[in-house]
Amino acid sequence: MLHGRWRTAGSALVRVVLVWAVSTLTMLALAGVLPDFRLRSGDDDSLTQIGLTAAWGAGAFGLLSALVWPVLVRALLLVPALVLGVLVFALNGSLLLLALRLAPAGQGEVAPETAVVVAAVMSAVASATSTALAVRDDEAYRRRLYRLAARRRRRERRAGAPGAGAPPPGLVFLQLDGVGYEVLRRAAGSALMPTVQAWLEDGHRLTSWRTDWSSQTGASQLGILHGSTFDVPAFRWYEKDTGEVVVCNRPASAAELQRRAVARTGDGGLLTLDGASRGNLFSGGADQLALVLSVSARRGRANRSRAGYFAYFSDPANAVRTALSFTAEVAREIGQSVRARVRGDRPRVSRGGLYPLIRAFATVVERDVVVAAVIGDMLAGRAAVYADLVAYDEVAHHSGPSSRDTDRVLARLDRSLALLSRVAEHAPRRYRIVLLSDHGQSPGETFLGRYGLTLKDLVRAGCGLPVSRRAGRTRSGAEARAAFLAALHRPVEEGGEADPEPGSAPVVLASGNLGLISFPEVPGRASRAWIERAHPALLATLANHPGVGFLLVDGVLLGPGGSAARLDVPGEAERFLAPFGPGAAAAVRRTDSFPHVADVMVNSAYDPATGEVHAFEEQIGSHGGLGGEQGHPFLMWPSDLSEPDAGLVGAEAVHAQLRRWLREADGPQVPVDPGTAQGNSRPDGATSGILPSEGAAERGDVR
């Protein structure tokens, strides 16, 4: 044992010396290239003096980065996360200036703006060198992970945490946002996702489940984590009793939806017992939070969700690496968008404005932080972890569900799964990894692109109201946009279409290929008779439009040519909605019972031959209504867990199944006080559970 410890210490010392040497050479090379950076005080300095200055500067910079950087980042907890990403470079440059000032002879001189470049390059080179050394020594990598986990367990035992006996297996639930059942099967079968393919060959089982009518993350994740999708008719809807628009990816709305679900079920959520929630809309009752939207609107220490950013960025190498990858992803998106336009790809939507930044945030920043958080959770031995990886969903909205762009995203997600699988081998408890998704995506040209007008324009025309000559675009409401704006401390705005207009104009909202029309002046739900009396042409205009599949009005389904079906007449709705697949009538019937269902619900047309729908938002891969793959997500579990019931329908059924698996591992979950579950605020300001900078440095290959 003593020999092994000496060998480990010797290997670590060799790696430190090699990284120091490479950093020294990098500093010498930069001093020779950059005009405002020099390592000599005069022309009479010898090469030896210059080399010693470079070695001293590189060593001092590395030491300051290890000791001072985490303290600086912790002091900036109130700075928006993406602003911190910019401050990374300025702080790095400041540390380099300080390192050169500490040189014995004070020879180093560098301009402040040049110091930023030098520090960024040196951090990147040091990180790449450390990663390369770890890759070349796989056993050393494994030993470091095991040592880190053992150190964490020793600290917990000293703090009084239970440590007797082998802990029961833990569960890690990884949500691949927007990845449909058929998409996953194709990706695994074509070796696009070799990790998923290997899991299936080794015993994992795969099935599809069916969403409610509202096939979107807000409803599905609320049901999966909190066991209730009641009164969530869409991604966004108008509530007449408050006069407000509820939007699932608004922090305030997410917090209210979570409060309602907890009040309805009387239970804190899926993760109330030693759980962690990472990158989700809702907390699931977990005490350990990172990038959870329902608590992201808070300020100060109460907002522990944002601590995930700072725990990750507390390592300057992580910060520089992610910043460079972020920049590369922005360039990749711009290049792919230009190529799509040059090729004349159809359908196509606008990919300008903030979208390149939002895509890079979803595919790089959020992925890196969430994966790092899950690694920390597994090495800490948490009982249950639920994490959402949104990269595919964001890219599929703008590039299509089966495009080359999304294939590349799936391949990168698979590498993240492979990393988590390797880390699980060194965790203090055995982990079962469950993969699932919240919905799929259906392709198709947008309603605006196909017909030249928006749903709002069509409604106004049917009501006899003036219609703008220039059709406006309905902004996409993907989850990544909300997370991006929350990271900037900016409120999530939905644009003018979400704000009720003065007078009798209807409120028209879009949720993928599902549209909602509400009449604010009518208390409660407007009857069909009132709508036909107040706006005689509206229902016929909508029902007979080729881009509309069906309407739901006051318990009645309306279609083209005057066709209709009552929901309360057995068999009528089933026959009417047969083209939309099994279960469509039951999903619509359930939504019709919601207190906040819109006066008129509009589902776009659906072509069963092609699987295409027409989104009322600017998305060529969409979800939110009925039709195609959007309603068929997947569930994939290891074979040593019990078999789910055949034909899972609804997110509430998925919640019940995940509950069953948790009980199999560790007995029944203990419900918490609903008031605690809604906020999860503790006076002790518990951290997010992501590994500190020491662990981050040892995770050089997080991506």
C-alpha positions in Angstrom: 0.0 0.0 0.0 2.8 2.4 0.9 4.5 1.6 -2.4 1.3 2.4 -4.3 0.9 5.7 -2.5 4.5 6.7 -3.3 3.9 5.7 -6.9 0.7 7.8 -7.1 2.4 10.8 -5.5 5.3 10.4 -8.0 3.0 10.3 -11.0 1.2 13.3 -9.7 4.5 15.2 -9.3 5.6 14.3 -12.8 2.3 15.5 -14.3 2.6 18.8 -12.3 6.2 19.3 -13.6 5.1 18.6 -17.2 2.2 21.0 -17.1 4.5 23.6 -15.5 7.1 23.1 -18.3 4.5 23.3 -21.1 3.1 26.5 -19.5 6.6 28.0 -19.3 7.2 27.2 -23.0 3.9 28.7 -23.8 4.7 31.9 -22.0 8.1 32.1 -23.8 6.4 31.6 -27.2 3.8 34.2 -26.5 6.5 36.7 -25.3 8.2 36.2 -28.6 5.0 36.7 -30.7 3.1 39.4 -28.9 4.6 42.9 -29.0 3.1 44.1 -25.7 4.4 41.2 -23.7 8.1 40.7 -22.7 10.0 38.8 -20.1 13.0 41.0 -19.8 13.7 44.4 -18.3 16.5 45.3 -20.7 18.5 44.1 -23.7 21.3 42.7 -21.4 19.0 40.0 -19.9 20.4 36.6 -20.6 18.3 33.7 -21.9 18.6 32.1 -18.4 17.1 35.1 -16.8 14.3 35.2 -19.3 13.6 31.5 -18.8 13.6 31.8 -15.0 11.1 34.7 -15.3 8.9 32.6 -17.5 9.1 29.6 -15.2 8.3 31.8 -12.2 5.4 33.5 -13.9 3.9 30.3 -15.1 4.2 28.7 -11.7 2.8 31.7 -9.9 -0.1 32.0 -12.3 -1.0 28.3 -11.9 -0.8 28.6 -8.1 -2.9 31.8 -8.0 -5.4 30.1 -10.3 -5.8 27.2 -7.9 -5.9 29.2 -4.7 -7.4 32.6 -5.5 -9.8 31.8 -8.4 -12.4 29.8 -6.4 -12.6 32.6 -3.8 -13.1 35.3 -6.6 -15.8 33.3 -8.3 -17.6 32.7 -5.0 -17.5 36.4 -4.3 -19.4 37.0 -7.6 -22.5 34.9 -6.9 -24.8 37.9 -7.7 -23.2 38.4 -11.1 -25.2 37.0 -14.0 -23.8 33.7 -15.1 -23.0 34.6 -18.7 -21.5 37.9 -17.5 -19.2 35.8 -15.3 -18.1 34.0 -18.5 -16.9 37.3 -19.8 -15.3 38.3 -16.5 -13.3 35.0 -16.7 -10.9 36.6 -19.2 -10.5 39.8 -17.3 -9.9 38.0 -14.0 -7.5 35.6 -15.6 -5.5 38.5 -17.0 -5.4 40.2 -13.6 -4.0 37.0 -12.1 -1.3 36.9 -14.7 -0.4 40.5 -14.0 -0.1 39.7 -10.3 2.0 36.6 -11.1 4.5 38.7 -13.1 4.7 41.3 -10.4 5.7 38.6 -8.0 8.8 37.7 -10.0 12.0 38.3 -7.9 13.5 40.7 -10.4 10.2 42.2 -11.6 11.3 41.7 -15.2 7.9 40.7 -16.7 5.9 43.4 -18.5 2.6 43.1 -20.2 -0.2 45.4 -21.3 -3.5 44.7 -19.6 -5.4 43.8 -22.8 -2.5 41.5 -23.8 -2.6 39.9 -20.3 -6.1 38.7 -21.0 -5.0 36.9 -24.2 -1.9 35.4 -22.6 -3.9 34.1 -19.6 -6.6 32.6 -21.8 -4.0 30.8 -24.0 -2.1 29.5 -21.0 -5.2 28.2 -19.2 -6.3 26.4 -22.3 -2.9 24.9 -22.9 -2.5 23.8 -19.3 -6.0 22.2 -19.4 -5.3 20.5 -22.7 -2.0 19.1 -21.3 -3.6 17.8 -18.1 -6.4 16.2 -20.2 -3.9 14.6 -22.5 -1.9 13.2 -19.6 -5.0 11.8 -18.0 -6.1 10.2 -21.3 -2.8 8.5 -21.7 -3.0 7.1 -18.2 -6.5 5.7 -17.8 -5.7 4.0 -14.5 -4.5 7.3 -13.1 -7.8 8.8 -14.2 -9.7 6.0 -12.5 -7.7 6.3 -9.3 -8.3 10.1 -9.2 -12.0 9.6 -9.4 -12.0 6.9 -6.8 -9.7 9.0 -4.5 -12.0 12.1 -4.9 -15.1 10.0 -4.0 -13.3 8.4 -1.0 -12.3 11.9 0.3 -15.9 13.0 0.0 -17.2 10.0 1.9 -14.6 10.6 4.7 -15.8 14.2 5.1 -19.4 13.1 5.3 -18.6 10.5 7.9 -16.7 13.1 10.0 -19.8 15.3 9.7 -22.0 12.6 11.1 -23.5 11.2 7.9 -24.5 7.6 8.0 -21.8 5.3 6.6 -22.5 1.9 8.0 -23.0 -0.8 5.4 -23.2 -0.8 1.7 -25.7 1.8 0.5 -28.5 0.7 -1.8 -28.3 1.4 -5.5 -29.0 5.0 -6.6 -30.9 6.1 -9.7 -29.8 8.7 -12.2 -32.6 9.8 -14.5 -31.2 11.5 -17.7 -33.8 13.3 -19.8 -32.8 13.8 -23.4 -35.1 16.7 -24.1 -37.2 16.3 -27.3 -35.7 13.0 -28.5 -38.5 10.9 -29.7 -38.7 7.1 -29.6 -38.0 6.5 -33.3 -35.1 9.1 -33.3 -33.4 7.2 -30.4 -33.9 3.9 -32.1 -32.4 5.2 -35.4 -29.5 6.9 -33.6 -28.6 3.7 -31.7 -29.1 1.4 -34.7 -26.9 3.6 -37.0 -24.0 3.7 -34.4 -24.6 7.5 -34.0 -25.0 6.8 -30.3 -22.7 3.9 -29.5 -23.1 4.2 -25.8 -26.9 3.9 -26.0 -26.4 1.0 -28.4 -24.0 -0.7 -26.0 -26.5 -0.3 -23.1 -29.3 -1.9 -25.2 -27.0 -4.8 -26.0 -26.0 -5.2 -22.4 -29.6 -5.5 -21.1 -31.2 -2.1 -21.1 -34.8 -2.1 -22.4 -36.6 0.5 -24.4 -40.2 1.4 -24.8 -42.3 4.4 -25.9 -44.9 6.2 -23.9 -47.6 8.6 -25.0 -47.9 12.2 -23.8 -51.1 14.2 -23.1 -52.4 16.6 -25.7 -49.9 19.2 -24.5 -46.8 17.4 -25.7 -44.2 19.8 -24.3 -41.6 20.0 -21.5 -43.7 22.1 -19.1 -46.5 19.6 -18.8 -44.4 16.5 -19.2 -41.7 17.4 -16.7 -44.2 18.7 -14.2 -46.0 15.4 -14.4 -42.8 13.3 -14.2 -41.2 15.2 -11.3 -44.4 16.2 -9.4 -47.0 13.7 -10.4 -49.6 16.1 -11.9 -50.3 17.6 -15.3 -53.7 18.9 -14.3 -54.7 22.2 -15.7 -51.7 22.6 -18.0 -53.4 22.9 -21.3 -50.4 24.1 -23.3 -47.0 25.7 -23.1 -48.6 29.1 -22.7 -52.2 30.0 -21.9 -54.3 32.9 -20.8 -56.0 32.8 -17.3 -59.1 35.0 -17.2 -59.3 35.0 -13.4 -55.9 36.8 -13.1 -55.7 38.4 -16.5 -52.2 37.0 -17.0 -50.5 34.7 -19.5 -48.9 31.7 -17.9 -45.7 30.5 -19.8 -44.0 27.3 -18.7 -40.5 28.7 -19.2 -41.1 31.9 -17.2 -39.5 31.5 -13.8 -42.5 33.0 -12.0 -44.9 30.7 -14.0 -42.8 27.7 -13.3 -42.8 28.4 -9.6 -46.6 28.8 -9.6 -47.1 25.6 -11.6 -44.9 23.7 -9.1 -46.8 25.2 -6.2 -50.1 24.0 -7.7 -48.8 20.5 -8.4 -47.5 20.1 -4.8 -50.8 21.4 -3.4 -52.8 19.0 -5.6 -50.7 15.9 -4.9 -49.8 16.7 -1.3 -46.3 15.5 -2.0 -43.0 17.3 -2.5 -42.0 15.5 -5.6 -40.0 12.6 -7.0 -36.6 13.8 -5.5 -37.6 14.7 -1.9 -35.3 11.9 -0.4 -31.6 12.8 -1.0 -32.4 14.0 -4.5 -30.8 16.5 -6.9 -32.4 18.4 -9.8 -30.2 19.6 -12.6 -31.1 21.8 -15.6 -34.9 21.3 -15.1 -37.9 23.5 -15.2 -39.0 22.2 -11.8 -37.2 21.1 -8.6 -39.0 17.8 -8.1 -38.7 18.5 -4.3 -34.9 18.1 -4.4 -32.7 19.9 -1.9 -29.7 20.0 -4.3 -30.5 22.3 -7.2 -28.6 23.7 -10.3 -30.1 25.5 -13.2 -33.7 24.9 -12.1 -36.0 27.5 -13.6 -38.7 27.6 -11.0 -36.2 29.1 -8.5 -34.0 31.1 -10.9 -35.9 34.4 -10.4 -34.7 34.6 -6.8 -31.8 36.8 -5.8 -29.1 36.2 -3.4 -28.4 33.0 -1.4 -32.0 31.9 -1.8 -31.3 31.2 -5.4 -29.2 28.1 -5.0 -30.0 27.0 -8.5 -27.5 29.4 -10.0 -24.7 28.0 -7.7 -24.3 25.4 -10.4 -22.7 27.9 -12.7 -20.2 29.1 -10.1 -19.2 25.7 -8.9 -18.4 24.8 -12.5 -16.7 28.0 -13.4 -14.7 28.1 -10.2 -12.0 26.3 -12.2 -10.5 28.7 -14.7 -9.6 25.9 -17.0 -13.3 24.9 -17.1 -14.2 28.5 -17.8 -11.8 29.0 -20.6 -12.6 25.7 -22.2 -16.3 26.3 -22.1 -15.9 29.9 -23.4 -13.8 28.7 -26.3 -16.3 25.9 -27.1 -19.2 28.4 -26.8 -17.5 30.6 -29.4 -16.8 27.6 -31.7 -20.5 26.6 -31.4 -21.7 30.1 -32.4 -19.4 29.9 -35.4 -20.7 26.4 -36.3 -24.3 27.6 -36.1 -23.7 30.6 -38.3 -21.9 28.4 -40.9 -24.6 25.8 -40.9 -27.3 28.4 -41.3 -25.5 30.0 -44.2 -25.0 26.6 -45.9 -28.7 25.8 -45.4 -29.6 29.1 -47.0 -27.2 28.6 -49.9 -28.5 25.1 -50.6 -32.1 26.4 -50.5 -33.1 23.9 -47.8 -36.9 23.8 -47.2 -38.5 24.1 -44.8 -36.3 26.8 -43.2 -36.8 29.4 -40.4 -34.8 32.4 -39.4 -31.7 31.5 -37.3 -30.4 35.0 -36.7 -30.6 37.4 -33.8 -29.9 35.8 -30.5 -30.4 32.3 -31.7 -26.7 31.4 -32.3 -26.0 32.4 -28.7 -29.0 30.5 -27.4 -28.0 27.4 -29.3 -24.4 27.6 -28.0 -25.7 28.1 -24.5 -27.9 24.9 -24.7 -25.3 22.7 -26.5 -22.2 23.8 -24.6 -22.7 25.8 -21.4 -25.8 24.1 -20.0 -24.6 20.7 -21.1 -21.2 21.1 -19.4 -22.6 22.5 -16.2 -25.4 19.9 -15.9 -23.0 17.0 -16.7 -20.5 18.3 -14.1 -23.3 18.6 -11.6 -24.4 15.0 -12.2 -20.8 13.8 -11.8 -20.6 15.6 -8.5 -23.9 14.0 -7.4 -22.7 10.5 -8.2 -19.4 10.9 -6.5 -21.3 12.3 -3.5 -23.5 9.2 -3.5 -26.9 10.9 -3.8 -29.9 8.5 -3.9 -31.7 10.1 -6.9 -30.7 12.5 -9.6 -32.8 14.0 -12.4 -31.1 16.0 -15.1 -32.4 17.5 -18.4 -30.1 17.9 -21.4 -31.8 20.3 -23.8 -29.3 20.5 -26.6 -31.2 18.3 -29.1 -34.5 20.0 -28.6 -33.1 23.4 -29.2 -31.3 22.5 -32.4 -34.2 20.4 -33.8 -36.6 23.4 -33.5 -34.5 25.3 -36.1 -32.8 22.6 -38.1 -35.4 19.8 -38.1 -35.7 16.6 -36.0 -33.6 14.4 -38.4 -31.1 16.8 -39.8 -27.3 16.6 -40.0 -27.2 19.3 -37.3 -29.2 17.3 -34.8 -27.2 14.1 -35.6 -24.0 15.9 -34.5 -25.8 17.0 -31.3 -26.9 13.4 -30.6 -23.3 12.2 -31.0 -22.0 14.7 -28.5 -24.8 13.8 -26.1 -23.8 10.2 -26.4 -20.2 11.1 -25.4 -21.6 12.8 -22.3 -23.5 9.6 -21.5 -20.3 7.6 -21.9 -18.5 9.9 -19.4 -21.3 9.6 -16.8 -21.2 5.8 -17.2 -17.4 5.7 -16.5 -17.8 8.0 -13.5 -20.6 5.7 -12.1 -18.0 2.9 -11.9 -16.2 4.9 -9.2 -19.1 6.2 -7.2 -19.6 5.2 -3.6 -22.8 3.3 -4.5 -23.9 1.4 -7.5 -26.0 3.5 -9.9 -28.7 2.5 -12.4 -29.0 4.9 -15.2 -32.4 5.5 -16.7 -32.8 7.4 -20.0 -36.1 9.1 -20.9 -37.5 12.0 -22.9 -40.4 14.3 -22.2 -41.8 14.4 -25.8 -40.6 14.0 -29.4 -40.7 16.4 -32.3 -42.7 16.4 -35.5 -41.3 18.0 -38.7 -43.1 20.3 -41.0 -43.2 23.8 -42.5 -44.5 26.5 -40.3 -48.1 27.7 -40.6 -46.7 31.1 -41.6 -44.3 29.6 -44.1 -46.9 27.5 -45.8 -49.9 29.9 -45.8 -48.4 33.3 -45.5 -50.2 34.4 -42.3 -50.1 33.6 -38.6 -52.8 32.0 -36.6 -53.4 35.4 -35.0 -53.9 36.9 -38.5 -56.4 34.2 -39.3 -58.3 34.7 -36.0 -58.5 38.5 -36.5 -59.8 38.0 -40.1 -62.5 35.6 -38.8 -63.5 38.2 -36.2 -63.7 41.0 -38.7 -60.7 42.8 -37.2 -58.0 44.5 -39.2 -55.1 42.4 -40.2 -51.6 43.7 -40.7 -50.4 43.5 -44.3 -47.0 42.2 -43.1 -47.3 39.0 -41.3 -45.5 38.9 -38.0 -43.5 36.0 -36.7 -44.4 34.1 -33.5 -41.3 33.8 -31.4 -40.2 30.3 -30.5 -40.6 29.5 -26.8 -37.9 26.8 -26.4 -36.7 26.0 -22.9 -33.1 27.0 -23.7 -34.1 30.6 -24.5 -35.6 30.9 -21.0 -32.5 29.4 -19.4 -30.3 31.8 -21.4 -32.2 34.9 -20.4 -32.4 33.7 -16.8 -28.6 33.3 -16.8 -28.4 37.0 -17.9 -30.9 38.0 -15.1 -33.2 39.2 -17.9 -37.0 38.5 -17.6 -38.4 36.1 -20.1 -40.6 38.2 -22.4 -43.0 36.7 -24.9 -43.6 39.6 -27.1 -46.8 41.5 -27.9 -48.8 38.4 -28.9 -48.8 37.3 -25.2 -50.3 40.6 -23.9 -54.1 41.0 -24.0 -55.1 43.9 -26.3 -57.5 46.5 -25.0 -61.1 46.1 -26.1 -62.8 42.9 -27.4 -59.9 41.5 -29.4 -59.2 37.8 -28.6 -56.0 36.6 -27.0 -54.2 34.3 -29.4 -51.3 32.1 -28.2 -49.2 29.5 -29.9 -47.7 26.3 -28.3 -46.0 24.5 -31.2 -48.8 23.2 -33.5 -51.4 23.9 -30.8 -53.2 27.3 -30.8 -55.3 28.8 -28.0 -57.9 31.5 -28.4 -59.5 33.3 -25.4 -62.0 36.1 -25.1 -61.1 38.2 -22.1 -64.4 39.9 -21.9 -66.3 36.6 -21.3 -66.1 35.3 -17.7 -65.3 31.6 -17.6 -65.3 29.5 -20.7 -67.1 31.0 -23.7 -69.9 28.8 -25.1 -70.1 27.9 -28.7 -73.4 29.8 -29.0 -71.8 33.0 -27.7 -68.8 32.7 -30.1 -71.1 32.1 -33.1 -73.3 35.1 -32.1 -70.4 37.5 -31.4 -68.1 36.3 -34.3 -70.3 34.5 -36.8 -67.5 33.7 -39.3 -64.7 32.7 -36.8 -65.3 29.0 -36.2 -66.0 28.3 -39.9 -63.0 30.3 -41.0 -60.7 28.3 -38.7 -62.3 24.8 -39.2 -62.2 25.1 -43.0 -58.6 26.3 -43.3 -56.3 23.7 -44.8 -53.7 24.2 -42.1 -56.1 23.4 -39.3 -56.8 19.9 -38.2 -59.6 20.4 -35.7 -61.0 22.7 -33.1 -62.2 22.1 -29.6 -65.0 24.4 -28.6 -67.2 23.9 -25.5 -66.9 20.1 -25.5 -67.4 19.8 -29.3 -64.8 18.9 -32.0 -65.2 20.9 -35.2 -63.6 20.0 -38.6 -63.8 21.0 -42.2 -67.1 21.0 -44.1 -69.2 21.4 -41.0 -68.1 18.0 -39.4 -68.5 17.8 -35.7 -68.2 15.3 -32.8 -69.3 15.6 -29.2 -66.8 14.5 -26.6 -69.6 13.2 -24.3 -71.0 10.8 -27.0 -69.2 7.4 -26.9 -67.2 6.7 -30.0 -67.8 10.0 -31.8 -64.5 11.6 -30.8 -62.5 8.4 -31.4 -63.7 8.2 -35.0 -63.3 12.0 -35.6 -59.6 11.9 -34.3 -58.6 8.5 -35.7 -56.0 10.1 -38.1 -54.2 11.5 -35.0 -53.5 8.0 -33.6 -54.7 6.0 -30.6 -55.5 7.9 -27.4 -56.1 11.2 -29.1 -59.7 11.4 -28.1 -58.9 10.5 -24.4 -56.2 13.2 -24.4 -58.5 15.9 -25.8 -61.3 14.8 -23.4 -59.0 15.2 -20.4 -57.8 18.7 -21.5 -61.5 19.7 -22.0 -62.0 19.2 -18.3 -59.2 21.7 -17.2 -60.4 24.9 -15.6 -58.1 27.0 -17.7 -58.7 25.4 -21.1 -59.0 28.1 -23.8 -62.3 29.1 -25.3 -61.1 27.7 -28.6 -58.3 25.1 -28.9 -56.8 24.8 -32.4 -54.7 21.8 -33.5 -52.9 22.1 -36.8 -53.4 19.8 -39.7 -51.4 16.5 -39.6 -50.4 14.3 -42.5 -50.1 10.7 -41.3 -48.1 9.7 -44.5 -45.3 12.2 -43.8 -45.7 12.8 -40.1 -45.7 16.5 -40.7 -47.5 19.2 -38.8 -47.6 23.0 -39.1 -46.3 24.9 -36.1 -47.9 28.2 -35.2 -44.4 29.2 -34.0 -41.3 29.6 -36.0 -40.2 26.0 -35.7 -39.6 23.4 -38.3 -39.4 20.7 -35.6 -42.2 21.3 -33.2 -44.2 19.8 -30.3 -47.1 20.9 -28.2 -50.1 19.3 -29.8 -51.3 16.1 -31.5 -49.8 14.6 -34.6 -46.7 12.5 -35.3 -43.7 11.7 -33.3 -44.1 14.7 -30.9 -46.4 12.6 -28.8 -44.1 9.5 -28.6 -41.1 10.0 -26.2 -39.1 7.0 -24.9 -38.2 5.3 -21.6 -35.1 3.2 -21.3 -34.1 1.3 -18.1 -31.7 -1.4 -17.0 -33.1 -4.9 -16.9 -32.7 -5.4 -13.2 -35.5 -2.9 -12.6 -39.1 -4.0 -12.9 -40.9 -4.0 -16.2 -43.2 -0.9 -16.6 -46.9 -1.5 -17.3 -47.7 -1.9 -21.0 -48.7 1.2 -22.8 -47.7 4.1 -20.5 -50.0 7.0 -21.1 -49.2 10.4 -19.7 -46.4 11.9 -17.7 -48.3 11.1 -14.5 -47.9 7.4 -15.3 -44.2 7.8 -15.9 -43.9 9.5 -12.5 -45.6 6.5 -10.9 -43.2 4.1 -12.6 -40.1 6.1 -11.5 -41.6 6.1 -8.0 -41.8 2.3 -8.1 -38.2 2.0 -9.2 -37.1 4.3 -6.3 -39.1 2.2 -3.8 -37.4 -1.0 -5.2 -34.0 0.6 -4.5 -34.5 2.2 -1.1 -38.0 1.8 0.2 -40.8 4.4 -0.1 -40.1 8.1 -0.5 -41.0 10.3 2.4 -43.2 13.2 1.4 -42.0 16.6 2.6 -43.9 19.6 3.7 -45.4 21.2 0.6 -44.2 24.6 1.7 -40.6 23.3 1.8 -40.9 21.6 -1.6 -42.1 24.7 -3.4 -39.0 26.7 -2.5 -36.4 24.4 -1.0 -34.9 27.4 0.7 -32.8 26.5 3.8 -31.2 29.0 6.1 -27.9 27.1 5.9 -27.5 28.0 2.2 -26.7 24.5 1.1 -24.5 24.3 -2.1 -25.5 22.8 -5.4 -23.5 19.7 -4.9 -21.2 20.1 -7.9 -17.6 19.2 -7.2 -15.3 22.1 -6.3 -12.5 23.3 -8.4 -10.3 20.3 -7.4 -12.8 17.9 -8.9 -13.4 20.2 -11.9 -9.7 20.1 -12.7 -9.7 16.3 -12.6 -12.6 16.3 -15.0 -10.7 17.7 -17.9 -12.8 15.6 -20.4 -16.2 16.7 -19.3 -17.2 17.4 -22.9 
